[in-house]
Amino acid sequence: MIVTDRLASYQVAARARYLNNRAENSHQPTGVRERVMKRFASPGQAQRFLFAFGSIREHFRPRRHLISAPEWRTEMTNRFAVWNQIITAAAA
């Protein structure tokens, strides 16, 4: 909270604080994932894993609150079928 005396300069300070908070909040998901995965040998190894894992993770996490239970089950069945095709093709 910023206490002001209605000076114009306080608007600039509030704006700078807003932008800083916005930048910090954009890094939260990566920070949470890095804290959970503390067993990596180096930050570079963690970043390489997170880069690959991000797209795979999103594949198996449909936005559950936007769809009904039957739709979710159908969607997950389809996603696992696609994943099995990818794994089979990669193994061949």
Secondary structure, DSSP 8 states (H G I E B T S, - for coil): -----S-THHHHHHHHHHHHHHHHHHTHHHHHHHHHTTT-SSHHHHHHHHHHHHHHHHHT---GGGS-HHHHHHHHHHHHHHHHHHHHHHH-
